[in-house]
Amino acid sequence: MSKSRHHRRPKSRGGNGKPRNISHVCAKQHEAWHRLFGNMSPHQIATVINQVWLDPDFVFLVKRVGEP
C-alpha cells in the first residue's frame, strides 16, 4: 500500500512541512480526503460531515486546541 504525505493544515492555509503538520496516509485515502473536502477549513469540514455523512443522532465538533 502506497503512502502519501498529507499536510494536516494545508500550506494554502498557513501550514508548513514540519513533522507535527504531516501525516503519512494511504495514497487512496489521501486522494479521497481532497476529493471530499478540497481546501475547506476544519469548521467547513465538520459542517459537511454533519449534514451529509453522520448519523443525525450525533454531531461532529471542531475545537481549536487551547480554546475554552
Biopython code that builds the backbone (N, CA, C, O; Angstrom):
import numpy as np
from Bio.PDB.StructureBuilder import StructureBuilder

atoms = [
    (1, "MET", "N", (0.837, -1.176, 0.000)),
    (1, "MET", "CA", (0.000, 0.000, 0.000)),
    (1, "MET", "C", (0.887, 1.246, 0.000)),
    (1, "MET", "O", (1.750, 1.408, 0.862)),
    (2, "SER", "N", (0.665, 2.102, -0.958)),
    (2, "SER", "CA", (1.448, 3.315, -1.145)),
    (2, "SER", "C", (1.070, 4.371, -0.104)),
    (2, "SER", "O", (-0.112, 4.597, 0.157)),
    (3, "LYS", "N", (2.077, 5.015, 0.486)),
    (3, "LYS", "CA", (1.850, 6.070, 1.481)),
    (3, "LYS", "C", (2.062, 7.443, 0.847)),
    (3, "LYS", "O", (2.827, 7.594, -0.106)),
    (4, "SER", "N", (1.375, 8.426, 1.390)),
    (4, "SER", "CA", (1.429, 9.783, 0.872)),
    (4, "SER", "C", (1.554, 10.754, 2.049)),
    (4, "SER", "O", (1.049, 10.487, 3.139)),
    (5, "ARG", "N", (2.231, 11.880, 1.818)),
    (5, "ARG", "CA", (2.368, 12.909, 2.853)),
    (5, "ARG", "C", (1.170, 13.853, 2.785)),
    (5, "ARG", "O", (0.917, 14.473, 1.752)),
    (6, "HIS", "N", (0.444, 13.954, 3.877)),
    (6, "HIS", "CA", (-0.725, 14.838, 3.948)),
    (6, "HIS", "C", (-0.428, 15.974, 4.913)),
    (6, "HIS", "O", (-0.051, 15.738, 6.061)),
    (7, "HIS", "N", (-0.596, 17.208, 4.448)),
    (7, "HIS", "CA", (-0.447, 18.374, 5.314)),
    (7, "HIS", "C", (-1.741, 18.538, 6.094)),
    (7, "HIS", "O", (-2.793, 18.789, 5.506)),
    (8, "ARG", "N", (-1.674, 18.401, 7.397)),
    (8, "ARG", "CA", (-2.865, 18.489, 8.237)),
    (8, "ARG", "C", (-3.468, 19.887, 8.163)),
    (8, "ARG", "O", (-4.688, 20.032, 8.078)),
    (9, "ARG", "N", (-2.633, 20.907, 8.194)),
    (9, "ARG", "CA", (-3.073, 22.273, 7.863)),
    (9, "ARG", "C", (-2.442, 22.568, 6.505)),
    (9, "ARG", "O", (-1.218, 22.622, 6.384)),
    (10, "PRO", "N", (-3.276, 22.758, 5.489)),
    (10, "PRO", "CA", (-2.734, 22.980, 4.144)),
    (10, "PRO", "C", (-1.793, 24.182, 4.091)),
    (10, "PRO", "O", (-1.971, 25.160, 4.817)),
    (11, "LYS", "N", (-0.809, 24.094, 3.236)),
    (11, "LYS", "CA", (0.118, 25.219, 3.057)),
    (11, "LYS", "C", (-0.649, 26.484, 2.690)),
    (11, "LYS", "O", (-0.290, 27.579, 3.122)),
    (12, "SER", "N", (-1.709, 26.332, 1.887)),
    (12, "SER", "CA", (-2.505, 27.493, 1.467)),
    (12, "SER", "C", (-3.265, 28.137, 2.625)),
    (12, "SER", "O", (-3.787, 29.244, 2.493)),
    (13, "ARG", "N", (-3.325, 27.439, 3.758)),
    (13, "ARG", "CA", (-3.975, 27.982, 4.959)),
    (13, "ARG", "C", (-2.954, 28.215, 6.077)),
    (13, "ARG", "O", (-3.310, 28.271, 7.254)),
    (14, "GLY", "N", (-1.683, 28.349, 5.693)),
    (14, "GLY", "CA", (-0.643, 28.668, 6.673)),
    (14, "GLY", "C", (0.118, 27.479, 7.219)),
    (14, "GLY", "O", (0.942, 27.634, 8.119)),
    (15, "GLY", "N", (-0.143, 26.289, 6.688)),
    (15, "GLY", "CA", (0.557, 25.094, 7.150)),
    (15, "GLY", "C", (1.998, 25.069, 6.671)),
    (15, "GLY", "O", (2.398, 25.841, 5.799)),
    (16, "ASN", "N", (2.769, 24.162, 7.263)),
    (16, "ASN", "CA", (4.181, 24.046, 6.899)),
    (16, "ASN", "C", (4.554, 22.573, 6.763)),
    (16, "ASN", "O", (3.698, 21.696, 6.881)),
    (17, "GLY", "N", (5.808, 22.311, 6.520)),
    (17, "GLY", "CA", (6.288, 20.952, 6.325)),
    (17, "GLY", "C", (6.879, 20.321, 7.570)),
    (17, "GLY", "O", (7.550, 19.293, 7.476)),
    (18, "LYS", "N", (6.645, 20.911, 8.736)),
    (18, "LYS", "CA", (7.177, 20.349, 9.983)),
    (18, "LYS", "C", (6.456, 19.045, 10.317)),
    (18, "LYS", "O", (5.283, 18.881, 9.982)),
    (19, "PRO", "N", (7.152, 18.116, 10.975)),
    (19, "PRO", "CA", (6.561, 16.805, 11.280)),
    (19, "PRO", "C", (5.201, 16.880, 11.990)),
    (19, "PRO", "O", (4.337, 16.037, 11.749)),
    (20, "ARG", "N", (5.011, 17.851, 12.836)),
    (20, "ARG", "CA", (3.746, 17.994, 13.568)),
    (20, "ARG", "C", (2.562, 18.204, 12.616)),
    (20, "ARG", "O", (1.426, 17.870, 12.954)),
    (21, "ASN", "N", (2.824, 18.749, 11.448)),
    (21, "ASN", "CA", (1.781, 19.067, 10.482)),
    (21, "ASN", "C", (1.636, 18.017, 9.372)),
    (21, "ASN", "O", (0.812, 18.177, 8.472)),
    (22, "ILE", "N", (2.421, 16.963, 9.436)),
    (22, "ILE", "CA", (2.407, 15.952, 8.373)),
    (22, "ILE", "C", (1.877, 14.629, 8.909)),
    (22, "ILE", "O", (2.280, 14.167, 9.977)),
    (23, "SER", "N", (0.970, 14.033, 8.151)),
    (23, "SER", "CA", (0.517, 12.668, 8.408)),
    (23, "SER", "C", (0.901, 11.828, 7.202)),
    (23, "SER", "O", (0.851, 12.302, 6.067)),
    (24, "HIS", "N", (1.280, 10.591, 7.447)),
    (24, "HIS", "CA", (1.588, 9.657, 6.365)),
    (24, "HIS", "C", (0.398, 8.721, 6.243)),
    (24, "HIS", "O", (0.145, 7.897, 7.122)),
    (25, "VAL", "N", (-0.327, 8.858, 5.140)),
    (25, "VAL", "CA", (-1.575, 8.125, 4.956)),
    (25, "VAL", "C", (-1.551, 7.351, 3.644)),
    (25, "VAL", "O", (-0.743, 7.625, 2.757)),
    (26, "CYS", "N", (-2.447, 6.387, 3.541)),
    (26, "CYS", "CA", (-2.617, 5.628, 2.311)),
    (26, "CYS", "C", (-2.930, 6.610, 1.178)),
    (26, "CYS", "O", (-3.759, 7.505, 1.343)),
    (27, "ALA", "N", (-2.274, 6.444, 0.041)),
    (27, "ALA", "CA", (-2.446, 7.368, -1.077)),
    (27, "ALA", "C", (-3.911, 7.460, -1.517)),
    (27, "ALA", "O", (-4.373, 8.549, -1.859)),
    (28, "LYS", "N", (-4.641, 6.360, -1.518)),
    (28, "LYS", "CA", (-6.049, 6.385, -1.910)),
    (28, "LYS", "C", (-6.886, 7.173, -0.909)),
    (28, "LYS", "O", (-7.791, 7.909, -1.303)),
    (29, "GLN", "N", (-6.594, 7.024, 0.377)),
    (29, "GLN", "CA", (-7.314, 7.792, 1.401)),
    (29, "GLN", "C", (-6.995, 9.273, 1.283)),
    (29, "GLN", "O", (-7.870, 10.118, 1.474)),
    (30, "HIS", "N", (-5.748, 9.589, 0.971)),
    (30, "HIS", "CA", (-5.339, 10.982, 0.800)),
    (30, "HIS", "C", (-6.105, 11.617, -0.358)),
    (30, "HIS", "O", (-6.611, 12.733, -0.243)),
    (31, "GLU", "N", (-6.181, 10.901, -1.460)),
    (31, "GLU", "CA", (-6.921, 11.398, -2.619)),
    (31, "GLU", "C", (-8.400, 11.586, -2.270)),
    (31, "GLU", "O", (-9.009, 12.587, -2.649)),
    (32, "ALA", "N", (-8.969, 10.627, -1.552)),
    (32, "ALA", "CA", (-10.386, 10.718, -1.164)),
    (32, "ALA", "C", (-10.634, 11.943, -0.281)),
    (32, "ALA", "O", (-11.625, 12.649, -0.465)),
    (33, "TRP", "N", (-9.749, 12.191, 0.662)),
    (33, "TRP", "CA", (-9.884, 13.359, 1.540)),
    (33, "TRP", "C", (-9.985, 14.642, 0.714)),
    (33, "TRP", "O", (-10.874, 15.465, 0.931)),
    (34, "HIS", "N", (-9.065, 14.796, -0.230)),
    (34, "HIS", "CA", (-9.040, 16.016, -1.037)),
    (34, "HIS", "C", (-10.225, 16.095, -2.001)),
    (34, "HIS", "O", (-10.691, 17.190, -2.314)),
    (35, "ARG", "N", (-10.706, 14.967, -2.466)),
    (35, "ARG", "CA", (-11.908, 14.980, -3.309)),
    (35, "ARG", "C", (-13.124, 15.408, -2.503)),
    (35, "ARG", "O", (-13.965, 16.162, -2.992)),
    (36, "LEU", "N", (-13.218, 14.929, -1.272)),
    (36, "LEU", "CA", (-14.367, 15.264, -0.428)),
    (36, "LEU", "C", (-14.300, 16.688, 0.113)),
    (36, "LEU", "O", (-15.304, 17.401, 0.110)),
    (37, "PHE", "N", (-13.129, 17.104, 0.575)),
    (37, "PHE", "CA", (-13.030, 18.335, 1.345)),
    (37, "PHE", "C", (-12.178, 19.432, 0.719)),
    (37, "PHE", "O", (-12.156, 20.555, 1.223)),
    (38, "GLY", "N", (-11.483, 19.129, -0.361)),
    (38, "GLY", "CA", (-10.686, 20.152, -1.036)),
    (38, "GLY", "C", (-9.821, 20.935, -0.061)),
    (38, "GLY", "O", (-8.977, 20.371, 0.635)),
    (39, "ASN", "N", (-10.042, 22.232, -0.022)),
    (39, "ASN", "CA", (-9.250, 23.122, 0.826)),
    (39, "ASN", "C", (-10.136, 23.775, 1.897)),
    (39, "ASN", "O", (-9.897, 24.913, 2.301)),
    (40, "MET", "N", (-11.154, 23.046, 2.348)),
    (40, "MET", "CA", (-12.072, 23.583, 3.349)),
    (40, "MET", "C", (-11.385, 23.754, 4.699)),
    (40, "MET", "O", (-10.392, 23.092, 5.001)),
    (41, "SER", "N", (-11.937, 24.656, 5.499)),
    (41, "SER", "CA", (-11.467, 24.835, 6.876)),
    (41, "SER", "C", (-12.024, 23.698, 7.733)),
    (41, "SER", "O", (-12.966, 23.022, 7.320)),
    (42, "PRO", "N", (-11.459, 23.481, 8.912)),
    (42, "PRO", "CA", (-11.996, 22.437, 9.801)),
    (42, "PRO", "C", (-13.487, 22.630, 10.098)),
    (42, "PRO", "O", (-14.232, 21.652, 10.155)),
    (43, "HIS", "N", (-13.927, 23.870, 10.287)),
    (43, "HIS", "CA", (-15.343, 24.101, 10.565)),
    (43, "HIS", "C", (-16.218, 23.759, 9.360)),
    (43, "HIS", "O", (-17.313, 23.220, 9.521)),
    (44, "GLN", "N", (-15.745, 24.066, 8.169)),
    (44, "GLN", "CA", (-16.498, 23.710, 6.963)),
    (44, "GLN", "C", (-16.568, 22.191, 6.793)),
    (44, "GLN", "O", (-17.603, 21.656, 6.396)),
    (45, "ILE", "N", (-15.478, 21.503, 7.090)),
    (45, "ILE", "CA", (-15.446, 20.042, 7.003)),
    (45, "ILE", "C", (-16.443, 19.441, 7.991)),
    (45, "ILE", "O", (-17.188, 18.526, 7.643)),
    (46, "ALA", "N", (-16.459, 19.953, 9.220)),
    (46, "ALA", "CA", (-17.393, 19.448, 10.228)),
    (46, "ALA", "C", (-18.831, 19.652, 9.777)),
    (46, "ALA", "O", (-19.674, 18.783, 9.998)),
    (47, "THR", "N", (-19.124, 20.781, 9.151)),
    (47, "THR", "CA", (-20.476, 21.051, 8.660)),
    (47, "THR", "C", (-20.880, 20.016, 7.609)),
    (47, "THR", "O", (-21.987, 19.480, 7.659)),
    (48, "VAL", "N", (-19.990, 19.737, 6.662)),
    (48, "VAL", "CA", (-20.282, 18.746, 5.624)),
    (48, "VAL", "C", (-20.487, 17.364, 6.254)),
    (48, "VAL", "O", (-21.434, 16.658, 5.909)),
    (49, "ILE", "N", (-19.608, 16.985, 7.168)),
    (49, "ILE", "CA", (-19.739, 15.676, 7.816)),
    (49, "ILE", "C", (-21.087, 15.577, 8.525)),
    (49, "ILE", "O", (-21.767, 14.557, 8.417)),
    (50, "ASN", "N", (-21.475, 16.615, 9.243)),
    (50, "ASN", "CA", (-22.743, 16.595, 9.970)),
    (50, "ASN", "C", (-23.943, 16.566, 9.037)),
    (50, "ASN", "O", (-24.918, 15.865, 9.307)),
    (51, "GLN", "N", (-23.888, 17.312, 7.949)),
    (51, "GLN", "CA", (-25.032, 17.416, 7.046)),
    (51, "GLN", "C", (-25.190, 16.212, 6.129)),
    (51, "GLN", "O", (-26.304, 15.880, 5.722)),
    (52, "VAL", "N", (-24.075, 15.557, 5.803)),
    (52, "VAL", "CA", (-24.122, 14.535, 4.764)),
    (52, "VAL", "C", (-23.815, 13.129, 5.272)),
    (52, "VAL", "O", (-24.484, 12.172, 4.881)),
    (53, "TRP", "N", (-22.815, 12.994, 6.134)),
    (53, "TRP", "CA", (-22.250, 11.682, 6.396)),
    (53, "TRP", "C", (-22.616, 11.070, 7.731)),
    (53, "TRP", "O", (-22.661, 9.845, 7.844)),
    (54, "LEU", "N", (-22.878, 11.872, 8.741)),
    (54, "LEU", "CA", (-23.016, 11.348, 10.097)),
    (54, "LEU", "C", (-24.457, 11.021, 10.449)),
    (54, "LEU", "O", (-25.381, 11.694, 9.994)),
    (55, "ASP", "N", (-24.647, 10.000, 11.251)),
    (55, "ASP", "CA", (-25.949, 9.666, 11.831)),
    (55, "ASP", "C", (-26.501, 10.938, 12.482)),
    (55, "ASP", "O", (-25.797, 11.567, 13.272)),
    (56, "PRO", "N", (-27.731, 11.329, 12.175)),
    (56, "PRO", "CA", (-28.274, 12.590, 12.706)),
    (56, "PRO", "C", (-28.417, 12.620, 14.228)),
    (56, "PRO", "O", (-28.682, 13.680, 14.795)),
    (57, "ASP", "N", (-28.249, 11.489, 14.894)),
    (57, "ASP", "CA", (-28.278, 11.469, 16.360)),
    (57, "ASP", "C", (-26.938, 11.870, 16.964)),
    (57, "ASP", "O", (-26.795, 11.911, 18.186)),
    (58, "PHE", "N", (-25.957, 12.166, 16.117)),
    (58, "PHE", "CA", (-24.627, 12.563, 16.569)),
    (58, "PHE", "C", (-24.248, 13.887, 15.931)),
    (58, "PHE", "O", (-24.839, 14.301, 14.934)),
    (59, "VAL", "N", (-23.263, 14.542, 16.512)),
    (59, "VAL", "CA", (-22.734, 15.766, 15.927)),
    (59, "VAL", "C", (-21.205, 15.721, 16.022)),
    (59, "VAL", "O", (-20.647, 15.358, 17.058)),
    (60, "PHE", "N", (-20.552, 16.088, 14.946)),
    (60, "PHE", "CA", (-19.101, 16.145, 14.865)),
    (60, "PHE", "C", (-18.701, 17.587, 15.169)),
    (60, "PHE", "O", (-19.126, 18.507, 14.470)),
    (61, "LEU", "N", (-17.888, 17.791, 16.205)),
    (61, "LEU", "CA", (-17.485, 19.134, 16.629)),
    (61, "LEU", "C", (-16.013, 19.385, 16.358)),
    (61, "LEU", "O", (-15.193, 18.467, 16.382)),
    (62, "VAL", "N", (-15.697, 20.633, 16.101)),
    (62, "VAL", "CA", (-14.320, 21.057, 15.898)),
    (62, "VAL", "C", (-13.996, 22.110, 16.943)),
    (62, "VAL", "O", (-14.756, 23.060, 17.131)),
    (63, "LYS", "N", (-12.871, 21.944, 17.621)),
    (63, "LYS", "CA", (-12.441, 22.892, 18.645)),
    (63, "LYS", "C", (-10.935, 23.100, 18.503)),
    (63, "LYS", "O", (-10.172, 22.135, 18.456)),
    (64, "ARG", "N", (-10.521, 24.335, 18.435)),
    (64, "ARG", "CA", (-9.088, 24.632, 18.372)),
    (64, "ARG", "C", (-8.475, 24.327, 19.740)),
    (64, "ARG", "O", (-9.048, 24.682, 20.770)),
    (65, "VAL", "N", (-7.333, 23.682, 19.753)),
    (65, "VAL", "CA", (-6.635, 23.354, 20.982)),
    (65, "VAL", "C", (-6.364, 24.639, 21.767)),
    (65, "VAL", "O", (-5.868, 25.623, 21.219)),
    (66, "GLY", "N", (-6.694, 24.611, 23.037)),
    (66, "GLY", "CA", (-6.448, 25.774, 23.896)),
    (66, "GLY", "C", (-7.634, 26.722, 24.016)),
    (66, "GLY", "O", (-7.624, 27.608, 24.870)),
    (67, "GLU", "N", (-8.667, 26.554, 23.171)),
    (67, "GLU", "CA", (-9.853, 27.401, 23.289)),
    (67, "GLU", "C", (-10.798, 26.793, 24.322)),
    (67, "GLU", "O", (-10.883, 25.573, 24.458)),
    (68, "PRO", "N", (-11.502, 27.655, 25.044)),
    (68, "PRO", "CA", (-12.449, 27.121, 26.052)),
    (68, "PRO", "C", (-13.629, 26.401, 25.426)),
    (68, "PRO", "O", (-14.499, 25.905, 26.141)),
]
sb = StructureBuilder()
sb.init_structure("model")
sb.init_model(0)
sb.init_chain("A")
sb.init_seg("    ")
for serial, (resi, resn, name, xyz) in enumerate(atoms, 1):
    if name == "N":
        sb.init_residue(resn, " ", resi, " ")
    sb.init_atom(name, np.array(xyz, "f"), 0.0, 1.0, " ", f" {name:<3s}", serial, name[0])
structure = sb.get_structure()
